[in-house]
Amino acid sequence: MAFVYGLLGVIAGFLVILLLLYLFVRSILNKTGFRGKSLSNIYNEIKKSEKAEKLRNKQVSGMTKVLLPVIMKDFPDFNEKEFYMLTETSIRSILTAIEKKDDSYLKSDDYSLIRKKIGLQITDLIDNNITYRYDDIIFHRHAIKSYRKEKGIATLVISSSLEYFYEVVNDSQIIYKDDYKKQTRYQTTFIYVYDVKKAGFDIGILGINCPNCGSPVNSLEQKSCSYCKSGLNIQVANLLKCWKIIEYKEDY
């Protein structure tokens, strides 16, 4: 009999736990607006909520109001709207080059500091027979995320929210695709070399090459190619007194 009473006690305890769990879940559902709905309806509501979240434009955070006056003091001709247009153009060109696997879309001197990095990414995609597709790109918001001046270089980071249809294809087979637009953010970093003598980074890693023979240029003060001895004044001048994109990354 003691065993039976003990077993009944365990069962009763288990039922009490189930009851408490049921009351807790019902309380949560009531608070979230699911009161009186079937499990099927609740599941559908959850799926709709998940889809709505995926379709919601990403927010951008930054310090535009604080940093813009500082930038304007250093660069009186700085135009916020025009810079955001430059940001959009840069991201579109980079994504097109990646999608087409062709860095000729980045021929402009505006991309001289990032072309090598994108070229390596394209080579990797070609080697692995992978294609990224970006369709119907639409930008929503921009914000100035950070700004600093040091060692003769001004650095400006822009945060941007955008959307596009996104696919990943491998060997002509789609391995990733959504029926709705991807909502995402990108951070783009631009630099402005305003003092060559103070500039303290090795530009050789950025892919600046001699226009005559292709040898790397390792210093902004380098006046001639160390290999073929041709002049580099134009090449160096193209790095000065204008904003150049140096990095981009998706900000999940």
Helices and strands as residue ranges (DSSP letters): H 2-31, H 39-55, H 64-74, H 80-100, G 103-106, G 109-111, H 115-127, E 130-150, E 153-170, E 173-177, E 182-193, G 203-206, H 233-237, E 244-250
